Amino acid sequence: GTQYVAYHKIKMLIAHATAIMGLYHDLPQIRGKLTTKFFEAMAFGKPVIFTPMEAWLAYHQQYSLGIPYFHKESDPLQIWEELSKWEVQHTPEQWAWEEKKLALFMDQHYGI
């Protein structure tokens, strides 16, 4: 965005969002790392519509991050349908990130 948004407002927006957008250019400074968006989504149990970078696809295979967005190949209606299925398949009781948060954090920061 073009304006500062206080973090408490960001948390409120995430809490009420259907999904989090994590679309990035494949730049060296983020390649192989999960950005804050993934952890924010994890904290609120939200899927991430993300750029299909190699490392993120690997995390997605293990932790079910959300929905990879292949720019020229992805159909917005199909993504919407997948989001609808996501909410049914990932109720708070079934949400896998809660129990995997520590493992994901340790893997990301310490390679453990």
C-alpha distance (Angstrom), angle and dihedral (degrees) to the residues before:
residue distance angle dihedral
G1 . . .
T2 3.74 . .
Q3 3.80 98.9 .
Y4 3.78 135.1 60.2
V5 3.80 113.4 -103.3
A6 3.80 118.5 -164.1
Y7 3.81 113.4 -119.5
H8 3.81 93.6 -120.4
K9 3.82 87.6 59.5
I10 3.80 91.2 47.7
K11 3.81 89.3 53.5
M12 3.80 90.6 51.6
L13 3.80 91.7 49.4
I14 3.80 92.2 49.1
A15 3.80 91.9 48.0
H16 3.81 90.2 56.8
A17 3.82 97.3 39.2
T18 3.78 124.8 105.1
A19 3.81 91.6 -143.5
I20 3.79 141.7 -9.9
M21 3.79 121.3 -116.1
G22 3.79 114.4 -132.2
L23 3.79 102.0 172.5
Y24 3.79 113.2 151.4
H25 3.78 139.9 160.1
D26 3.80 112.9 -108.5
L27 3.81 96.4 -103.0
P28 3.81 125.7 164.9
Q29 3.81 93.4 -119.4
I30 3.83 92.8 61.0
R31 3.80 101.2 28.1
G32 3.80 110.0 119.9
K33 3.81 94.1 8.0
L34 3.77 132.3 98.9
T35 3.78 112.0 -124.6
T36 3.79 123.9 -135.8
K37 3.81 89.4 -96.7
F38 3.81 90.7 71.4
F39 3.79 92.6 52.2
E40 3.80 91.9 45.5
A41 3.79 89.0 51.8
M42 3.79 90.3 47.7
A43 3.80 91.7 52.1
F44 3.81 91.3 53.3
G45 3.80 98.1 36.1
K46 3.80 93.6 -116.3
P47 3.80 128.0 145.1
V48 3.79 119.1 -120.5
I49 3.78 122.5 -134.4
F50 3.77 96.1 -147.5
T51 3.80 144.4 179.7
P52 3.81 106.3 -101.3
M53 3.81 98.4 -119.1
E54 3.78 115.1 164.6
A55 3.81 96.6 -109.5
W56 3.80 92.9 44.1
L57 3.79 91.5 51.0
A58 3.83 88.1 51.9
Y59 3.82 90.7 52.3
H60 3.79 88.9 45.4
Q61 3.82 90.6 55.6
Q62 3.79 90.0 53.3
Y63 3.81 103.2 34.4
S64 3.83 106.1 21.2
L65 3.81 95.8 -122.5
G66 3.77 96.7 -176.4
I67 3.79 131.8 -93.3
P68 3.80 125.2 -19.7
Y69 3.80 112.0 -135.2
F70 3.79 113.7 -144.9
H71 3.81 100.0 -164.7
K72 3.78 101.7 -142.8
E73 3.79 96.6 25.4
S74 3.81 104.0 44.5
D75 3.78 119.9 96.4
P76 3.83 112.5 -146.5
L77 3.83 91.2 -143.7
Q78 3.79 90.6 52.9
I79 3.81 90.3 50.6
W80 3.80 89.6 51.0
E81 3.81 90.0 51.5
E82 3.80 90.4 49.3
L83 3.81 90.0 50.8
S84 3.80 89.6 52.2
K85 3.80 90.0 51.7
W86 3.81 90.4 45.0
E87 3.80 92.3 60.0
V88 3.80 91.1 51.1
Q89 3.81 94.2 44.7
H90 3.80 96.3 42.4
T91 3.77 108.2 48.4
P92 3.81 114.7 163.4
E93 3.80 89.0 -99.0
Q94 3.82 91.2 54.9
W95 3.79 98.9 36.8
A96 3.80 107.6 127.6
W97 3.81 100.0 -162.5
E98 3.79 94.7 74.1
E99 3.78 93.6 67.7
K100 3.82 93.2 36.0
K101 3.80 98.8 49.0
L102 3.80 95.0 97.9
A103 3.82 93.7 44.6
L104 3.81 91.1 49.1
F105 3.80 91.6 47.9
M106 3.81 92.9 48.1
D107 3.80 91.7 47.5
Q108 3.80 93.1 47.9
H109 3.81 96.8 46.3
Y110 3.78 105.0 27.6
G111 3.81 106.2 19.2
I112 3.81 90.2 -121.7
